[in-house]
Amino acid sequence: MSDAERSKRKAKLLGQIHQQRIDLSHTTQDWLAVTAPYDRGWQTIVQLRRYLVVAGGVLAVWNLRRPGRLLNLTKRGLNIWSTWRVLSSGLNKLR
């Protein structure tokens, strides 16, 4: 391979690399725009972390004092969630 051919090949590869970087930059902006709501949600969770830790401690103490009540609330919550899923899927089928 001569120096001229090597220079042409190198220039072609550098052009491809440059174009790939431009495409990657545009794709990155699109990706950040799509994932922005998830990032904001995660930041909210991180900001509320100390309150969640305190609430977990209070819940643990409450559960120690009344162990059956938390189990009943959990069952009730699961029943409500199951009912909601059945109703929403039934309504979606009617549409």
C-alpha positions, 0 to 999 in steps of 0.5 A, a space after each residue: 500500500 503506497 503512501 497516497 493510498 494510505 493517506 486517502 484511506 486514513 482521510 476516509 476513515 477520519 471522515 467516517 469517525 467524524 460523522 459517527 461522532 456527529 450522529 452520536 451527539 444527536 442521538 445523545 440529545 434525543 436519548 436525554 430528552 426521552 429519559 428526562 422524566 425518569 431522571 426527574 422522578 429518580 431525583 425526586 426519590 433521592 431527595 425524599 430518601 431521608 423521609 422514606 428512611 424515617 417512615 420505614 423506621 416508624 413503620 417498623 416500630 408500628 409493626 412491632 406494636 401491632 403485627 396483624 394490622 400491617 398484614 391486613 393493610 397489605 392484603 387490603 392494598 393487594 386486593 384493591 390493586 388486583 380489583 383495579 387491574 381487572 376493572 381497567 383491563 375490562 374497560 380497555 376491552 370495551 373501548 
